[in-house]
């Protein structure tokens, strides 16, 4: 199908007025910028400029061109049919914005990742239509967590009964005792208990979601995590009973019953509904630290920097919970699951 209309800003940055004119031609015009650093900067400016002007019936799409190519050179080199194929595969605004905002982000840095997630949320908030802003935020966050999950994916997956559990990421070079390795305390059981704490205390989700997203859960727990994360994105109040009602309506009642059961390892006190929020939070990080102590240390550094920038009740609480959890591991104290199994 031929292109019905094409325009060019002729070397100048795309303006609000020009963007509005584009929408007179199409409800979803496709933007093609040069495939160099300057072109990516221009694409990012155009995407951010358009955010306050978006509506459910008005959006933008983007074509990412190869390095050192512009639309004219690519059309001459590949021909119209190939170029049309690129136009048909154009990214939606959320997908393009994610990639453009990710430029320069070090995925190994918790600080940069936290800043990146904040920028994604801020971008979505610029959209005036509330429903569209929420769905855009959901799409951006979903991609963020999928990328995090893929990065932390272990080559050896775990199973519900622990027959092929991966070893906890704690080594002797860290000077931290290894947790028990018997079948009663394998990695899948820790995954179960961490999830149980969040079902009982969903207010923790906003603080632990980055770390939780990186766990290599078995399929049943992975499905439950996806449902919990999706619910938390939309819930006005993070209430345990509301979460369990949502999960039951989602067809996950049996899975929830299984993780809250006292077998094969009884749940520790921090996973009970009677636990205080601070106890549940510290317990969550304590158990998580036996799975990935390096990541716990990163979380402490991030919390320490947040507290240094702005010391509030929340930033102090997060720092204390993570630091206390690491101290308990360093002194050889078993995690809550070990205590429950004793």
C-alpha positions in Angstrom: 0.0 0.0 0.0 1.5 3.4 -1.0 2.3 6.0 1.6 -0.6 8.5 1.6 1.4 11.5 2.8 4.9 12.4 3.9 6.3 15.6 5.4 9.7 16.7 6.8 10.7 19.4 9.3 13.7 20.3 7.0 16.4 20.2 9.6 14.6 21.8 12.5 13.3 20.2 15.7 9.7 19.0 15.6 7.4 21.5 17.3 4.0 21.2 19.0 2.4 23.0 16.1 3.9 20.6 13.6 2.9 17.6 15.6 -0.7 18.9 15.7 -0.6 19.3 11.9 0.6 15.7 11.6 -2.5 14.6 13.5 -4.6 16.3 10.9 -3.2 13.9 8.4 -3.3 10.8 10.5 -4.3 9.7 14.0 -1.0 7.7 14.3 1.7 9.3 12.1 5.0 7.5 11.8 8.1 9.4 12.6 11.5 8.5 11.1 14.6 10.1 12.4 18.2 9.6 11.4 19.9 6.5 12.8 22.6 8.4 14.7 22.9 9.9 18.1 21.5 13.2 17.0 18.5 11.4 15.4 17.8 9.5 18.6 17.9 12.7 20.7 15.5 14.3 18.2 13.2 11.2 18.5 13.3 11.4 22.3 12.4 15.1 22.2 9.5 14.5 19.8 8.2 11.6 22.0 8.3 13.7 25.2 6.9 16.7 23.4 3.9 14.7 22.3 3.0 13.2 25.7 0.9 16.1 27.0 -0.9 16.1 23.6 -1.8 12.4 23.5 -5.4 11.2 23.5 -7.0 7.7 23.0 -7.6 8.6 19.4 -4.2 10.4 18.8 -0.8 8.9 19.1 2.6 8.5 17.4 4.7 5.7 16.0 8.4 5.5 15.4 10.7 3.7 13.0 14.3 3.1 14.3 16.6 3.5 11.3 20.0 1.8 11.1 23.2 3.6 12.1 24.3 6.3 9.6 21.0 6.0 7.6 18.3 8.6 7.1 14.9 8.0 5.4 16.2 9.1 2.0 19.4 7.0 2.0 17.5 4.0 3.3 14.8 4.3 0.7 17.3 4.6 -2.1 19.3 1.6 -0.8 16.5 -0.8 0.1 13.7 0.3 -2.2 10.1 1.2 -1.5 8.9 -2.2 -0.6 11.5 -2.8 2.1 10.9 0.7 3.5 7.2 0.1 3.6 7.9 -3.0 5.6 9.8 -0.9 8.1 6.8 1.5 8.3 4.4 -1.4 8.9 6.6 -2.6 11.8 6.8 0.9 13.5 7.0 0.9 17.3 4.2 2.4 19.3 5.0 5.4 21.4 5.4 3.4 24.7 7.9 1.0 23.1 9.9 3.7 21.4 9.9 5.9 24.5 11.2 3.0 26.7 14.2 2.4 24.4 14.9 6.1 24.0 14.8 6.8 27.8 17.0 3.7 28.4 19.9 5.1 26.4 22.9 5.4 28.6 21.4 3.3 31.5 23.7 0.8 33.1 21.5 -2.2 33.9 24.0 -3.3 36.6 23.4 -0.1 38.6 20.5 -0.2 41.0 20.7 3.6 41.3 20.4 4.1 37.5 17.6 1.5 37.2 15.6 3.3 40.0 16.1 6.6 38.3 15.1 5.0 34.9 11.9 3.6 36.4 11.1 7.0 37.9 11.5 8.7 34.5 9.2 6.1 32.9 6.5 6.9 35.5 7.0 10.6 35.1 6.7 10.3 31.3 3.3 8.5 31.7 2.1 11.1 34.1 2.4 13.8 31.4 -0.4 12.2 29.4 -3.6 14.2 30.3 -6.1 11.3 29.7 -6.0 9.3 33.0 -6.9 6.0 31.4 -4.3 6.3 28.7 -1.7 7.5 31.2 -2.4 4.4 33.3 -2.2 1.9 30.4 1.0 3.6 29.2 2.5 3.4 32.7 1.5 -0.3 32.9 3.1 -1.0 29.5 6.4 0.8 30.4 6.6 -0.9 33.8 5.8 -4.3 32.3 8.6 -4.0 29.9 10.9 -2.8 32.7 10.2 -5.9 34.8 10.4 -8.3 31.9 13.8 -6.9 31.1 14.9 -7.2 34.8 13.5 -10.8 35.0 15.4 -11.8 31.8 18.6 -10.3 33.2 18.4 -12.3 36.4 17.2 -15.5 34.8 19.3 -18.4 36.0 20.4 -21.0 33.5 19.0 -23.7 35.8 15.4 -23.4 36.6 13.8 -24.4 39.8 10.8 -26.6 40.4 8.0 -26.6 43.0 9.3 -29.6 44.8 12.9 -28.5 44.6 14.3 -31.5 42.6 16.4 -29.1 40.5 16.9 -26.1 42.7 19.6 -23.7 41.9 22.1 -22.9 44.6 21.7 -19.7 46.5 23.9 -16.9 45.3 26.1 -16.8 48.4 29.7 -17.8 48.3 32.5 -18.4 50.8 34.4 -15.4 49.5 31.8 -13.1 51.1 32.5 -14.4 54.6 28.8 -15.3 55.0 27.8 -18.8 56.2 26.0 -20.8 53.6 22.3 -21.5 54.4 21.2 -25.0 54.9 21.2 -27.1 51.7 18.9 -29.9 52.8 15.6 -30.5 50.9 13.6 -28.9 53.7 15.2 -25.5 52.9 15.8 -25.4 49.2 15.5 -22.3 46.9 11.9 -23.0 45.8 10.7 -23.0 49.4 12.3 -19.6 49.9 10.5 -18.4 46.8 7.3 -19.7 48.3 7.8 -18.0 51.6 8.8 -14.7 50.0 5.6 -14.8 47.9 3.5 -15.7 51.0 4.9 -12.6 52.8 3.7 -10.4 50.0 0.3 -12.0 49.9 -0.1 -11.3 53.6 1.6 -7.9 53.4 1.1 -6.5 49.9 2.1 -3.0 51.1 5.7 -4.2 50.7 5.3 -4.7 47.0 6.3 -1.2 46.0 9.5 -1.5 48.0 10.6 -5.0 46.9 9.1 -5.3 43.4 12.5 -4.8 41.7 14.1 -7.7 43.6 11.0 -9.9 43.5 10.9 -9.5 39.7 14.4 -10.9 39.4 13.6 -14.2 41.1 13.6 -17.2 38.8 10.3 -18.7 40.0 8.8 -21.9 38.9 5.8 -21.6 36.5 3.1 -21.7 39.1 4.7 -19.0 41.3 5.6 -17.0 38.2 2.0 -16.9 37.1 1.0 -15.8 40.7 3.7 -13.1 40.7 2.4 -11.7 37.4 -1.1 -11.5 38.7 0.1 -9.9 42.0 2.2 -7.3 40.1 -0.7 -6.5 37.7 -3.1 -6.1 40.7 -0.6 -3.8 42.5 -0.4 -1.5 39.5 -4.1 -0.8 39.6 -5.1 -1.2 43.2 -5.8 2.0 45.1 -5.1 0.3 48.5 -2.7 -2.6 48.9 -4.9 -4.8 51.1 -4.2 -8.5 51.7 -7.9 -9.6 51.5 -8.5 -7.5 48.4 -5.4 -9.2 46.8 -6.6 -12.7 47.7 -10.0 -12.0 46.3 -8.4 -10.8 43.1 -6.2 -13.9 42.9 -9.2 -16.2 43.5 -11.2 -14.4 40.8 -8.1 -14.9 38.6 -8.3 -18.7 39.0 -5.3 -18.9 41.4 -7.1 -19.9 44.6 -5.4 -23.3 44.8 -1.9 -21.8 44.2 -2.5 -19.2 47.0 -3.7 -22.0 49.4 -0.5 -24.0 48.6 1.9 -21.1 49.3 0.1 -20.2 52.6 0.1 -23.8 53.8 2.5 -24.9 56.5 4.0 -27.7 54.4 6.6 -28.8 53.5 8.2 -25.9 55.6 6.1 -24.0 58.1 5.8 -20.3 57.3 7.9 -18.1 59.6 6.3 -15.4 61.8 7.1 -12.7 59.3 4.8 -14.3 56.8 1.8 -14.4 59.2 -1.0 -11.9 59.0 -0.3 -11.0 62.6 3.3 -9.8 61.8 4.0 -6.1 62.1 4.9 -4.4 58.8 8.5 -3.8 59.9 8.9 -7.4 60.9 7.5 -8.6 57.5 9.8 -6.2 55.6 12.9 -7.2 57.4 12.0 -10.8 57.2 11.5 -10.6 53.4 14.9 -9.1 52.9 16.5 -11.6 55.3 15.2 -14.5 53.3 16.0 -12.8 50.0 19.5 -12.2 51.1 20.1 -16.0 51.4 19.2 -16.2 47.7 21.2 -13.2 46.5 23.3 -11.4 49.0 25.0 -9.4 46.4 21.7 -7.9 45.3 20.8 -7.2 48.9 24.0 -5.2 49.3 23.1 -3.2 46.2 19.7 -2.5 47.7 21.3 -1.3 50.8 23.5 1.1 48.8 20.5 2.4 47.0 18.5 2.9 50.2 21.5 4.6 51.8 21.7 7.1 48.9 18.0 7.7 49.0 18.2 8.5 52.8 21.2 10.8 52.2 19.3 12.7 49.6 16.1 13.0 51.7 15.9 11.5 55.2 12.3 10.7 55.8 10.5 8.1 57.8 10.1 6.0 54.6 13.7 6.2 53.4 15.0 5.5 57.0 12.7 2.5 57.3 13.8 1.0 54.0 17.5 1.4 55.0 17.0 -0.1 58.4 15.1 -3.1 57.1 17.7 -4.0 54.5 20.7 -3.3 56.7 19.2 -5.4 59.6 18.6 -8.2 57.2 22.2 -8.2 56.0 23.5 -8.0 59.6 21.5 -11.1 60.6 23.0 -13.0 57.6 26.5 -11.8 58.4 26.2 -13.0 62.1 25.1 -16.4 60.9 21.5 -16.1 62.0 19.3 -18.4 59.9 16.5 -16.9 58.0 12.9 -17.0 59.1 12.3 -20.2 57.2 15.1 -22.0 59.0 13.7 -20.9 62.3 10.3 -22.2 61.3 11.8 -25.5 60.3 13.8 -26.0 63.5 
